[in-house]
């Protein structure tokens, strides 16, 4: 990077704000020397924290507001009185061009409501989606939607697939991401009408992805799929189930490795491998969900993330901004829509020809 990259931060969101936000910003700044921040929140709490991190001294601007969105606020409440909050102002900074992306923690519903209201959806996108990276046996995959849209039709799912593929090309560096729809089976006859119609549309799409059809839940962790597409209801359940299973395995493994003297000795010999496994499954290393489909970048950090996790979310924002995620989505949508228009035109021409033939006969 050759220019300053400015990220806006809501310092007051999350379980341990503003401490982990400031510490996370410090970690991110060490990794990216020309990174700058606009920090929104209570300056009486933020400024003393900044003195602990000299690396942030000349790269931060604090914009004071004593208003914040709590974890219990409804999205409707956030819309009524949240524009002047630390969350609302950090998103507004993206719209105003003061920052290239916003990183927020805390109330997901309020974040989505404010982000959609302030930034609006991109042309060609009906609904924003929440996308994130999930660990797999071979690395990481992208999954969306993770809770923003409970019910989706085929057009929503196709748009999610286009956005998810752009995400994978940006972050995972895969030229043609293998993309699949999450379904109750891999057979073409399985699933509801929205799933089956989306499958047909994606098979005919002219966009840079390798669409492979359906996948089931057990295929999420195998690493053979780069992008998993589903509605927000199913996606959120799948995500929470995967997180719970990972925590259960970690707890059982820890218990087993400490049951006897021999197992403890074995743990010492396997410590490097166990540490690698722990790091791979650590949610802080995969933190940073993206509100896809907006006219601006908004990254959601998990409310309970550590400073390391918040730094990871900032890293996702950097990747999105530097690699022009919005531009990729716009171009892919344009190509997809042109394909649909050509097919509709061809279908219309065929019908006209068929009618003429019948009239002549």
KEKE-3310 file (N, C-alpha, C; in steps of 0.2 Angstrom, whole numbers, plus 5000, padded with zeros to 4 digits):
npx = (5004:5002:4997:4988:4977:4961:4952:4936:4931:4920:4921:4914:4906:4903:4908:4919:4922:4929:4942:4947:4945:4954:4966:4966:4966:4979:4987:4983:4989:5002:5004:5001:5008:5004:4991:4977:4966:4949:4941:4926:4917:4916:4927:4933:4935:4942:4954:4963:4966:4973:4985:4993:4997:5009:5011:4999:4998:5000:4991:4978:4962:4951:4933:4921:4907:4894:4884:4878:4875:4866:4867:4854:4846:4833:4833:4824:4824:4837:4837:4829:4836:4850:4858:4867:4875:4890:4891:4883:4889:4901:4898:4893:4904:4910:4900:4902:4914:4925:4931:4937:4931:4921:4923:4914:4908:4897:4879:4871:4859:4856:4867:4865:4853:4856:4867:4861:4852:4859:4869:4863:4858:4867:4865:4855:4856:4845:4844:4855:4868:4875:4892:4905:4921:4925:4933:4940:4945:4955:4958:4950:4933:4920:4905:4888:4870:4872:4863:4856:4845:4830:4821:4822:4821:4824:4831:4837:4846:4854:4860:4867:4876:4884:4890:4897:4906:4914:4919:4927:4936:4943:4948:4952:4959:4956:4953:4942:4930:4924:4908:4893:4876:4868:4859:4846:4850:4860:4855:4846:4832:4830:4825:4817:4807:4814:4827:4829:4826:4836:4847:4846:4847:4860:4868:4867:4874:4885:4897:4913:4915:4915:4902:4895:4884:4873:4876:4878:4876:4886:4897:4902:4914:4924:4932:4932:4924:4923:4914:4899:4882:4867:4851:4848:4842:4845:4858:4863:4860:4868:4881:4882:4880:4892:4901:4898:4901:4915:4919:4915:4923:4936:4935:4933:4945:4954:4951:4954:4967:4973:4970:4978:4995:5003:4996:4998:5011:5012:5005:5015:5024:5017:5014:5016:5009:4996:4995:4994:4982:4974:4975:4970:4957:4953:4941:4945:4954:4947:4939:4927:4915:4906:4895:4888:4884:4881:4882:4896:4909:4906:4911:4908:4913:4914:4905:4911:4924:4942:4956:4965:4956:4948:4958:4959:4947:4949:4959:4951:4943:4953:4958:4946:4944:4956:4956:4945:4931:4918:4918:4921:4909:4899:4903:4901:4888:4883:4887:4880:4867:4866:4868:4855:4846:4850:4846:4832:4829:4832:4823:4811:4812:4812:4799:4792:4796:4791:4777:4775:4777:4767:4756:4759:4757)
npy = (4994:5011:5023:5032:5023:5024:5019:5019:5018:5011:5014:5011:4999:4982:4969:4972:4985:5002:4996:4984:4988:4999:4993:4983:4991:4995:4984:4981:4992:4990:4980:4986:4999:5011:5014:5022:5029:5034:5037:5034:5039:5040:5052:5055:5042:5036:5043:5043:5029:5029:5034:5023:5017:5021:5019:5023:5036:5047:5043:5043:5050:5056:5057:5064:5058:5055:5046:5030:5014:5001:4984:4979:4987:4989:4986:4996:5006:5010:5016:5027:5035:5033:5039:5049:5042:5032:5021:5025:5036:5032:5024:5033:5041:5033:5034:5048:5049:5050:5039:5023:5011:5004:4998:4988:4983:4973:4976:4967:4968:4982:4987:4982:4988:5002:5003:4999:5009:5021:5019:5013:5000:4992:4995:4983:4974:4967:4964:4966:4955:4945:4940:4929:4922:4905:4892:4878:4861:4862:4875:4890:4895:4904:4910:4914:4919:4924:4928:4940:4939:4931:4925:4920:4923:4915:4925:4933:4923:4920:4933:4933:4923:4928:4939:4932:4925:4935:4940:4929:4929:4941:4939:4926:4924:4916:4912:4907:4904:4889:4886:4883:4879:4878:4864:4851:4840:4833:4830:4835:4836:4839:4850:4867:4877:4890:4887:4877:4884:4895:4887:4883:4895:4899:4889:4894:4906:4919:4922:4924:4911:4894:4885:4872:4866:4858:4857:4848:4849:4842:4845:4857:4859:4853:4859:4858:4867:4884:4894:4895:4896:4902:4905:4917:4912:4898:4899:4905:4896:4885:4891:4894:4881:4875:4882:4879:4865:4865:4871:4861:4850:4855:4856:4843:4837:4844:4839:4825:4825:4828:4819:4809:4805:4800:4804:4818:4819:4815:4826:4835:4831:4833:4846:4857:4853:4853:4866:4872:4867:4873:4887:4887:4884:4895:4907:4921:4922:4922:4932:4945:4949:4953:4966:4963:4970:4983:5001:5004:4999:4989:4982:4968:4965:4952:4953:4948:4947:4946:4958:4954:4948:4958:4966:4957:4958:4972:4969:4962:4972:4980:4972:4971:4984:4988:4979:4982:4977:4981:4985:4973:4966:4974:4973:4959:4958:4965:4957:4946:4950:4954:4942:4936:4945:4943:4929:4930:4938:4929:4919:4926:4928:4916:4912:4921:4916:4903:4906:4913:4902:4894:4902:4902:4889)
npz = (5000:4996:5000:5014:5023:5029:5043:5051:5068:5080:5095:5107:5106:5109:5121:5129:5127:5129:5128:5121:5108:5106:5109:5100:5088:5089:5088:5074:5068:5070:5061:5049:5043:5037:5041:5047:5059:5062:5077:5086:5100:5118:5123:5135:5140:5130:5126:5137:5136:5124:5127:5131:5121:5111:5097:5091:5093:5083:5073:5074:5076:5087:5088:5097:5106:5117:5116:5113:5106:5114:5119:5121:5113:5101:5083:5078:5087:5086:5074:5076:5086:5084:5075:5079:5088:5093:5085:5074:5069:5065:5054:5046:5043:5033:5023:5020:5015:5023:5028:5023:5027:5040:5056:5068:5084:5094:5095:5083:5075:5076:5070:5057:5053:5054:5045:5033:5032:5032:5022:5011:4999:4986:4968:4960:4971:4982:4995:5009:5015:5028:5029:5032:5036:5038:5048:5040:5036:5027:5027:5025:5022:5014:5020:5019:5019:5036:5046:5043:5035:5037:5028:5011:4994:4977:4970:4979:4985:4973:4972:4984:4981:4971:4978:4988:4981:4976:4988:4991:4981:4984:4998:5000:4988:4977:4961:4954:4963:4971:4973:4982:4986:5001:5006:5009:5003:4990:4978:4963:4964:4977:4991:4993:4983:4981:4983:4972:4961:4962:4960:4947:4940:4944:4938:4925:4925:4921:4928:4937:4945:4951:4950:4959:4963:4975:4993:5008:5026:5032:5023:5026:5033:5026:5017:5003:4997:4993:4994:5003:5002:5009:5017:5030:5041:5041:5040:5051:5061:5057:5058:5072:5077:5072:5079:5092:5092:5089:5101:5110:5106:5109:5123:5126:5122:5129:5142:5140:5138:5150:5159:5164:5169:5159:5148:5149:5147:5134:5129:5129:5120:5108:5108:5099:5088:5093:5097:5085:5080:5089:5086:5073:5075:5083:5086:5086:5076:5065:5064:5060:5051:5036:5030:5017:5000:5002:4999:5003:5015:5029:5043:5054:5070:5082:5097:5109:5106:5107:5109:5099:5091:5087:5080:5069:5063:5058:5049:5039:5035:5029:5018:5011:5007:5000:4989:4982:4984:4982:4968:4962:4965:4958:4945:4942:4945:4934:4923:4926:4925:4912:4905:4909:4903:4889:4888:4890:4879:4869:4872:4870:4856:4851:4854:4846:4833:4833:4834:4822:4813:4816:4812:4798:4794)
capx = (5000:5006:4993:4985:4971:4958:4946:4932:4930:4915:4925:4910:4903:4906:4908:4925:4924:4933:4949:4949:4945:4960:4972:4966:4969:4986:4989:4983:4993:5009:5005:5000:5011:5001:4984:4975:4959:4944:4938:4920:4915:4917:4934:4936:4938:4946:4960:4968:4969:4978:4992:4996:4999:5012:5010:4993:4998:4999:4987:4971:4958:4945:4928:4918:4900:4893:4879:4880:4870:4867:4866:4847:4842:4830:4835:4820:4827:4844:4836:4826:4841:4856:4863:4872:4879:4897:4890:4880:4894:4907:4896:4892:4911:4911:4896:4905:4921:4931:4934:4935:4927:4919:4923:4910:4906:4891:4872:4871:4853:4857:4872:4862:4848:4860:4871:4857:4848:4864:4873:4859:4860:4870:4861:4855:4856:4839:4845:4862:4869:4881:4896:4911:4926:4924:4939:4939:4951:4960:4960:4945:4928:4915:4898:4883:4870:4873:4858:4853:4839:4827:4818:4825:4819:4830:4835:4842:4852:4859:4864:4872:4882:4888:4894:4901:4912:4918:4922:4932:4942:4946:4951:4955:4963:4954:4951:4935:4928:4919:4902:4887:4870:4867:4853:4845:4853:4864:4851:4843:4825:4829:4825:4811:4807:4819:4834:4830:4826:4842:4852:4845:4850:4867:4871:4867:4876:4891:4901:4919:4914:4914:4896:4895:4877:4871:4880:4874:4879:4893:4902:4904:4921:4928:4937:4931:4920:4925:4908:4893:4876:4860:4847:4850:4840:4849:4866:4865:4860:4874:4887:4882:4881:4899:4905:4897:4904:4922:4920:4914:4929:4941:4934:4934:4952:4958:4950:4957:4975:4975:4967:4983:5002:5005:4993:5001:5018:5010:5004:5021:5027:5012:5012:5016:5003:4990:4994:4992:4975:4970:4975:4966:4950:4952:4937:4948:4958:4943:4934:4926:4910:4905:4889:4888:4879:4880:4887:4901:4911:4905:4914:4906:4917:4910:4905:4915:4931:4948:4959:4968:4951:4946:4963:4958:4941:4951:4962:4946:4942:4959:4957:4940:4945:4962:4955:4939:4926:4912:4919:4920:4902:4896:4905:4898:4880:4882:4888:4874:4860:4867:4866:4848:4843:4851:4842:4825:4828:4832:4817:4806:4813:4810:4792:4789:4797:4786:4770:4775:4777:4760:4752:4760:4754)
capy = (5000:5017:5028:5031:5019:5027:5015:5022:5013:5012:5012:5009:4993:4976:4967:4975:4992:5003:4994:4980:4992:5003:4988:4980:4996:4996:4978:4982:4997:4987:4976:4990:5005:5018:5013:5028:5028:5039:5034:5038:5037:5045:5054:5054:5035:5034:5047:5040:5023:5030:5035:5017:5014:5026:5018:5026:5043:5051:5040:5043:5056:5055:5062:5063:5057:5051:5042:5023:5009:4996:4977:4978:4991:4986:4990:5002:5011:5012:5020:5033:5039:5030:5042:5052:5037:5031:5017:5028:5041:5028:5022:5040:5043:5029:5038:5055:5048:5051:5033:5018:5006:5005:4991:4989:4977:4974:4974:4966:4971:4989:4988:4981:4993:5009:5003:4999:5016:5026:5018:5010:4994:4993:4994:4976:4970:4968:4964:4965:4949:4945:4935:4928:4916:4899:4887:4871:4856:4864:4882:4894:4896:4910:4908:4919:4924:4922:4930:4946:4938:4925:4922:4922:4919:4913:4931:4934:4918:4921:4939:4931:4919:4933:4943:4928:4924:4941:4940:4924:4931:4946:4938:4920:4924:4911:4915:4905:4900:4884:4889:4879:4881:4873:4861:4845:4834:4835:4828:4841:4837:4841:4857:4871:4881:4895:4883:4874:4890:4898:4882:4883:4902:4899:4885:4897:4912:4921:4926:4921:4906:4887:4883:4865:4863:4858:4853:4847:4852:4839:4847:4864:4859:4848:4863:4857:4872:4890:4899:4892:4901:4900:4910:4919:4907:4892:4900:4907:4890:4882:4894:4893:4874:4874:4885:4875:4859:4866:4872:4854:4846:4858:4855:4836:4836:4846:4834:4819:4826:4830:4813:4804:4807:4798:4809:4824:4818:4815:4832:4839:4829:4835:4853:4861:4852:4855:4874:4874:4866:4878:4893:4886:4884:4901:4912:4927:4922:4922:4937:4950:4947:4959:4967:4963:4973:4990:5006:5006:4994:4989:4975:4967:4961:4948:4957:4946:4946:4949:4963:4951:4947:4965:4967:4953:4962:4977:4966:4960:4979:4982:4968:4973:4991:4987:4975:4984:4972:4984:4985:4966:4964:4978:4970:4952:4958:4968:4952:4941:4953:4954:4935:4935:4949:4939:4923:4932:4940:4923:4915:4929:4927:4909:4912:4924:4912:4898:4909:4914:4896:4891:4905:4901:4883)
capz = (5000:4995:5003:5020:5023:5035:5045:5057:5073:5085:5101:5112:5105:5111:5128:5133:5124:5123:5129:5116:5102:5106:5109:5093:5083:5090:5084:5067:5066:5069:5055:5043:5045:5035:5043:5051:5062:5065:5083:5088:5107:5124:5123:5142:5141:5124:5126:5142:5133:5118:5130:5133:5114:5107:5090:5089:5094:5077:5067:5077:5077:5091:5088:5104:5106:5123:5114:5111:5105:5119:5117:5121:5109:5095:5077:5077:5092:5084:5068:5079:5090:5084:5070:5083:5092:5090:5079:5068:5066:5062:5048:5042:5041:5027:5018:5019:5012:5028:5030:5018:5030:5047:5060:5073:5088:5098:5093:5076:5072:5076:5065:5050:5052:5053:5039:5027:5031:5030:5016:5006:4996:4979:4963:4959:4977:4985:5003:5011:5018:5032:5026:5036:5035:5043:5047:5037:5037:5022:5027:5026:5017:5015:5021:5019:5024:5043:5050:5041:5031:5039:5023:5005:4988:4973:4968:4985:4985:4968:4974:4989:4978:4968:4983:4992:4976:4976:4994:4991:4977:4987:5004:4999:4982:4973:4955:4952:4970:4971:4976:4983:4990:5007:5005:5013:5000:4984:4972:4960:4966:4984:4993:4992:4976:4980:4982:4966:4956:4962:4957:4939:4938:4945:4933:4918:4926:4918:4933:4939:4950:4949:4954:4959:4965:4982:4998:5014:5032:5033:5019:5027:5036:5023:5014:4996:4995:4995:4996:5005:5001:5012:5020:5036:5047:5041:5040:5058:5065:5055:5061:5080:5078:5071:5085:5098:5091:5090:5108:5113:5104:5112:5130:5127:5120:5135:5147:5139:5138:5157:5163:5167:5169:5152:5143:5150:5144:5127:5127:5129:5113:5103:5109:5093:5083:5097:5097:5078:5080:5093:5082:5067:5077:5087:5082:5085:5070:5059:5066:5055:5046:5031:5028:5009:4996:5004:4996:5008:5019:5036:5046:5061:5075:5087:5103:5114:5103:5111:5105:5093:5086:5084:5075:5063:5059:5055:5044:5034:5032:5024:5012:5007:5004:4995:4983:4978:4984:4979:4961:4959:4965:4953:4938:4942:4944:4927:4919:4927:4922:4904:4903:4910:4897:4883:4888:4890:4873:4865:4873:4866:4848:4849:4854:4840:4827:4834:4832:4814:4810:4817:4808:4791:4793)
cpx = (5004:5003:4990:4978:4967:4952:4943:4930:4924:4918:4921:4906:4906:4906:4913:4927:4925:4940:4951:4949:4952:4966:4972:4968:4976:4990:4989:4987:5001:5010:5004:5002:5007:4993:4983:4968:4955:4940:4932:4918:4916:4925:4937:4938:4943:4953:4965:4971:4974:4985:4996:4999:5002:5012:5004:4993:4997:4995:4980:4968:4952:4939:4923:4910:4899:4887:4881:4874:4871:4865:4858:4843:4840:4833:4830:4822:4833:4843:4833:4831:4848:4861:4868:4876:4886:4896:4888:4885:4900:4905:4895:4898:4912:4907:4899:4911:4927:4935:4933:4931:4926:4920:4919:4909:4900:4884:4872:4865:4853:4862:4869:4857:4851:4864:4867:4854:4853:4867:4869:4862:4863:4865:4861:4855:4849:4840:4852:4862:4875:4885:4902:4915:4925:4930:4936:4945:4956:4962:4953:4940:4924:4908:4893:4876:4870:4868:4854:4846:4836:4824:4821:4822:4825:4834:4840:4848:4857:4863:4869:4878:4887:4893:4899:4907:4916:4922:4928:4938:4946:4950:4955:4960:4962:4951:4944:4933:4923:4914:4896:4882:4869:4860:4852:4847:4856:4860:4847:4836:4824:4829:4818:4812:4812:4826:4834:4830:4833:4848:4852:4848:4857:4871:4871:4871:4883:4895:4907:4918:4913:4908:4896:4889:4876:4876:4876:4878:4886:4898:4905:4912:4926:4934:4937:4927:4922:4920:4902:4887:4870:4857:4849:4848:4844:4856:4868:4865:4866:4880:4887:4883:4889:4903:4904:4901:4912:4923:4920:4921:4935:4941:4936:4942:4956:4957:4954:4965:4977:4972:4972:4990:5005:5002:4996:5008:5017:5009:5010:5024:5023:5010:5012:5010:4996:4989:4992:4985:4971:4970:4971:4959:4948:4947:4940:4952:4954:4938:4933:4921:4908:4898:4889:4883:4877:4884:4892:4903:4910:4907:4911:4911:4913:4911:4910:4922:4936:4951:4963:4962:4948:4951:4962:4952:4944:4955:4957:4944:4947:4959:4952:4941:4951:4960:4948:4934:4920:4912:4918:4912:4898:4897:4901:4891:4879:4882:4882:4868:4860:4865:4859:4844:4844:4846:4835:4824:4828:4826:4811:4806:4811:4802:4789:4790:4792:4779:4770:4774:4770:4755:4752:4757:4747)
cpy = (5006:5023:5027:5027:5021:5022:5019:5016:5015:5010:5010:5003:4987:4975:4970:4981:4997:5000:4989:4983:4995:4998:4984:4984:4996:4990:4978:4987:4995:4983:4980:4997:5012:5017:5019:5026:5034:5035:5038:5035:5043:5046:5054:5047:5033:5037:5044:5033:5023:5031:5029:5014:5019:5026:5022:5034:5048:5049:5040:5050:5054:5060:5060:5063:5053:5047:5035:5019:5003:4989:4975:4982:4988:4990:4996:5008:5014:5017:5027:5038:5037:5034:5046:5048:5036:5026:5020:5033:5037:5025:5028:5042:5039:5033:5044:5054:5049:5045:5028:5012:5007:4998:4992:4982:4978:4972:4973:4969:4978:4991:4987:4987:5000:5009:5003:5006:5021:5025:5016:5004:4996:4992:4987:4972:4972:4968:4963:4958:4949:4939:4935:4922:4911:4895:4881:4867:4858:4871:4886:4894:4902:4907:4914:4916:4921:4925:4936:4945:4931:4921:4925:4919:4918:4919:4933:4929:4918:4927:4937:4927:4923:4937:4939:4926:4929:4942:4935:4926:4936:4944:4931:4919:4918:4914:4914:4901:4895:4886:4884:4881:4875:4870:4854:4839:4837:4834:4835:4842:4839:4848:4861:4874:4886:4892:4880:4879:4893:4893:4882:4890:4902:4895:4889:4904:4913:4925:4921:4917:4899:4885:4876:4862:4864:4855:4853:4849:4849:4841:4854:4864:4855:4852:4862:4863:4879:4895:4894:4897:4898:4906:4911:4915:4901:4893:4902:4901:4886:4884:4893:4885:4872:4877:4881:4868:4860:4867:4865:4850:4848:4856:4847:4834:4838:4842:4828:4820:4827:4824:4809:4807:4806:4803:4816:4824:4818:4822:4837:4838:4832:4843:4858:4860:4854:4863:4876:4873:4871:4885:4893:4887:4891:4905:4919:4928:4922:4927:4942:4948:4954:4959:4968:4967:4980:4995:5009:5000:4994:4982:4974:4963:4958:4952:4955:4944:4949:4955:4960:4949:4953:4967:4963:4956:4968:4975:4964:4967:4981:4978:4970:4980:4991:4984:4976:4979:4975:4983:4978:4964:4967:4975:4963:4953:4961:4962:4947:4944:4953:4947:4934:4939:4945:4933:4925:4934:4934:4920:4919:4928:4921:4908:4915:4920:4906:4900:4910:4907:4893:4895:4904:4894:4882)
cpz = (5000:4998:5010:5019:5030:5037:5051:5061:5078:5091:5107:5112:5107:5119:5132:5130:5130:5123:5123:5109:5101:5105:5102:5088:5083:5087:5077:5064:5065:5063:5048:5045:5043:5036:5048:5054:5064:5071:5086:5095:5112:5125:5130:5144:5136:5125:5131:5140:5128:5121:5131:5126:5110:5100:5087:5090:5088:5071:5069:5077:5081:5090:5093:5102:5113:5122:5111:5110:5110:5116:5116:5117:5103:5089:5076:5081:5089:5078:5071:5082:5089:5079:5073:5088:5089:5085:5073:5065:5063:5055:5043:5039:5034:5021:5016:5016:5017:5030:5024:5020:5037:5050:5066:5077:5091:5094:5085:5072:5071:5070:5058:5048:5050:5047:5033:5026:5029:5023:5010:5002:4989:4974:4961:4965:4980:4993:5004:5015:5023:5030:5031:5034:5040:5042:5044:5038:5032:5022:5029:5020:5019:5016:5022:5017:5031:5048:5048:5038:5033:5033:5016:4999:4983:4971:4973:4985:4980:4969:4979:4986:4975:4972:4986:4987:4976:4982:4994:4987:4980:4993:5003:4993:4977:4967:4953:4958:4968:4976:4976:4987:4995:5006:5009:5009:4993:4978:4970:4962:4973:4985:4991:4985:4975:4979:4975:4960:4956:4959:4950:4937:4939:4940:4926:4919:4923:4922:4935:4946:4947:4953:4953:4962:4972:4986:5004:5020:5033:5029:5020:5030:5032:5019:5006:4993:4997:4997:4997:5005:5004:5014:5027:5042:5047:5042:5047:5062:5063:5058:5069:5081:5077:5077:5091:5098:5092:5097:5112:5112:5108:5120:5131:5126:5126:5141:5146:5140:5145:5162:5167:5166:5161:5147:5143:5147:5136:5124:5125:5122:5107:5104:5103:5088:5087:5097:5090:5077:5083:5089:5077:5069:5081:5083:5081:5079:5064:5060:5061:5050:5042:5030:5020:5006:4998:5000:5001:5012:5026:5038:5053:5065:5080:5094:5108:5112:5107:5106:5099:5088:5083:5078:5068:5059:5055:5048:5038:5031:5027:5018:5008:5003:4998:4989:4980:4978:4980:4971:4958:4959:4959:4946:4937:4941:4937:4922:4919:4924:4915:4902:4903:4904:4891:4882:4887:4882:4868:4865:4869:4859:4846:4849:4848:4834:4827:4832:4825:4810:4810:4812:4800:4789:4793)
residu = (UNK:UNK:UNK:UNK:UNK:UNK:UNK:UNK:UNK:UNK:UNK:UNK:UNK:UNK:UNK:UNK:UNK:UNK:UNK:UNK:UNK:UNK:UNK:UNK:UNK:UNK:UNK:UNK:UNK:UNK:UNK:UNK:UNK:UNK:UNK:UNK:UNK:UNK:UNK:UNK:UNK:UNK:UNK:UNK:UNK:UNK:UNK:UNK:UNK:UNK:UNK:UNK:UNK:UNK:UNK:UNK:UNK:UNK:UNK:UNK:UNK:UNK:UNK:UNK:UNK:UNK:UNK:UNK:UNK:UNK:UNK:UNK:UNK:UNK:UNK:UNK:UNK:UNK:UNK:UNK:UNK:UNK:UNK:UNK:UNK:UNK:UNK:UNK:UNK:UNK:UNK:UNK:UNK:UNK:UNK:UNK:UNK:UNK:UNK:UNK:UNK:UNK:UNK:UNK:UNK:UNK:UNK:UNK:UNK:UNK:UNK:UNK:UNK:UNK:UNK:UNK:UNK:UNK:UNK:UNK:UNK:UNK:UNK:UNK:UNK:UNK:UNK:UNK:UNK:UNK:UNK:UNK:UNK:UNK:UNK:UNK:UNK:UNK:UNK:UNK:UNK:UNK:UNK:UNK:UNK:UNK:UNK:UNK:UNK:UNK:UNK:UNK:UNK:UNK:UNK:UNK:UNK:UNK:UNK:UNK:UNK:UNK:UNK:UNK:UNK:UNK:UNK:UNK:UNK:UNK:UNK:UNK:UNK:UNK:UNK:UNK:UNK:UNK:UNK:UNK:UNK:UNK:UNK:UNK:UNK:UNK:UNK:UNK:UNK:UNK:UNK:UNK:UNK:UNK:UNK:UNK:UNK:UNK:UNK:UNK:UNK:UNK:UNK:UNK:UNK:UNK:UNK:UNK:UNK:UNK:UNK:UNK:UNK:UNK:UNK:UNK:UNK:UNK:UNK:UNK:UNK:UNK:UNK:UNK:UNK:UNK:UNK:UNK:UNK:UNK:UNK:UNK:UNK:UNK:UNK:UNK:UNK:UNK:UNK:UNK:UNK:UNK:UNK:UNK:UNK:UNK:UNK:UNK:UNK:UNK:UNK:UNK:UNK:UNK:UNK:UNK:UNK:UNK:UNK:UNK:UNK:UNK:UNK:UNK:UNK:UNK:UNK:UNK:UNK:UNK:UNK:UNK:UNK:UNK:UNK:UNK:UNK:UNK:UNK:UNK:UNK:UNK:UNK:UNK:UNK:UNK:UNK:UNK:UNK:UNK:UNK:UNK:UNK:UNK:UNK:UNK:UNK:UNK:UNK:UNK:UNK:UNK:UNK:UNK:UNK:UNK:UNK:UNK:UNK:UNK:UNK:UNK:UNK:UNK:UNK:UNK:UNK:UNK:UNK:UNK:UNK:UNK:UNK:UNK:UNK:UNK:UNK:UNK:UNK:UNK:UNK:UNK:UNK:UNK:UNK:UNK:UNK:UNK:UNK:UNK:UNK:UNK:UNK:UNK:UNK:UNK:UNK:UNK:UNK:UNK:UNK:UNK:UNK:UNK:UNK:UNK:UNK:UNK:UNK:UNK:UNK)
# end
